[in-house]
Amino acid sequence: MIRNYLLIALRNLWRNKLITSINLLGMAIGFGVFLTLMSWVRFDGSFDKFHEDIKRMYVLNIRINLNGSDYTSQRTGGVYSRALVEFFPQLESSCRASQPIEFELGIPVEDGDEKVPMKYFDESQVVMVDSNFFSFFSFPLVSGNPEEVFSARDQIVITESLASKLFGEKKALNQQIRIGEGGYFTVVAVAADPPVESTYQFKALLGFHVLEEMGYPVDEYGGTMYYNTFKLAEGSNLVALNEAINKHVEENLEDDFYSWFFLDRFDRMHLHGEEKGIIGFILNLIMAVVILLIASINFVNLSTASSSMRIKEIAIRKSVGAGKRQLVIQFLSESYLLLLVAFYLGFFIAEHLTPLSFWSFDVYVEPAPRGWGFWLQIVGIYLVTGLLAGLYPSLKISGYKPLSFFSGNGNGNPNAGRGSRRVLIVLQFTFSIILITVSIFTIRQFTYLREADLGFNREDVLYIRTKGKMWDSYPVIKSELQQLSFVKGESSASEIPVHVNFGEVDWGERDGDHNKFARVI
């Protein structure tokens, strides 16, 4: 019986090749794009979920009012990690991490018979952390003991990729690395590279004491330089704790600008932090749902339209004894068979389109495993779409009396269900307008970012970021540049004009000390 239904379904689909092809391709492309966009949604929503205690991990935020506008940062002063754990028993443990800092890494090498004193590499993802970093977070070590890292001042942890870059096939453990002008550090552990879905990205880790030796304030209430992360005891009242934290800060912080401190979940940093990943998350989700709805409605409309062309076929089958149940099963089998092929093609499209979309944004991520939740959603979409596409026309047409199909009266009129189709068409156009509006909004935003008037001419402007001792030679570099005929002008700054940063400057602390702020030529 099932075999007969499938054979008849295949024959009917083949007989109407044009409508079948249009319906098949429309649903396949729509479903493939839906899967691709949902891959981005899952990617953005999966950040930092790999940490074992992620549900108890909270990062300290500060909201500052500057000239009437609120600015929120996940970076605060260096003292909070220690002070808040001492004052509030609800905070069981803490760990600090700095922003990534760029250093010049040097390693002694030998090139054949010629001894080269030092080979240098520029690395922009060097992070200073507390000694409990690997017990607090779930970043695995490939080699080395996590209990012994940063037990001494001259220790460094590097990732597998950096170890391969610096030492090739040689073992990295116990190798010496020179960090800028700060002396030599010994590799005591090699860590696995952080997942792409990690807010913290690093290539090398140094102890937090290195910052103090470099002159950075690491034990003050002021400043927005460090990420202070805490593990909250279960059952703690977060609202009351935030109130208590602000009261404690008011007693110790002397800054005269308005600020509000609060703990927020660590796994919200990517979506709700300074990067504002929630915007892309919502846009991708809206476009994915709208595209799937458009494709599904189009599939239902074409299936309904093609069924109305089979009036006489249904009349003859009913005349020879076919029951309503048999006709319903026949229409549903055709609908689900066509939809099954469309979903298969959609998966094929998504498998090739998803990596391209990620690579276009320089995101290299392994395909996420598809668990039961994912497959249940796909089965649900499949069942609902197939039911809508096959059940309505089958019930409508199979309910007509056989003689009415040939007599031409109202009961057999194939246009009797035109009202329902009009509703679906209106919905399809509505969702299409929503999709077009969102797309135009997104395109205009990217266009604005590329073409906005920044107050200076960006054409023919070259910048060079200074490294190591390069700034000490700036007068010589400036003189040489001025002698070049194609150089119209030259200047220096702490950052390129389009880079926006927030920080603070202390003065009068130590007489005679000075610091070079210019880092860009």
Buried (B, 14 or more C-beta within 10 A) or exposed (E): EEEEBEEBBBEBBEEBEEBBEBBBEBBBBBBBBBBBBBBBBBBBBBBBEBBEBBBBBBBBBBEBEEEEEEBBBBBBBBBBBBBBBEEBEBBBBBBBBBEBBEBBBBBBEEEEEEEEEEEEBEBEBBBBBBBBBBEBBBBEBBBBEBEEBBEEEBBBBBBBEBBBBBBEEEEBBEBBBBBBEBEEBEBBBBBEBBBBBBBBEBBBBBBBBBBBEEEBBBEBBBBBBBBBBBBBBEEBEBEEBBEBBBEBBEEEBEEEEEBBBBBBBBBBBBBBBEEEBBEBBBBBBBBBBBBBBBBBBBBBBBBBBBBBEBBEBBBEBBEEEBEEEBBBBBBBBBBBBBBEBBBEBBBEBBEEBBBEBBEEEEEEBEEEEEEEEBEEEBEEBBEEBBBBBBBBBBBBBBEBEBEBBEEEEEEBBBEBBEEBBEEBEEBBEBBBEBBEEBEEEBEEEEEEEEEEEEEEEEEEEEEEEBBEEBBEEBEEBEEEEEEEEEEEEEEBEEBEEEEEEEEEEEEEEEEEEEEEEEBBB
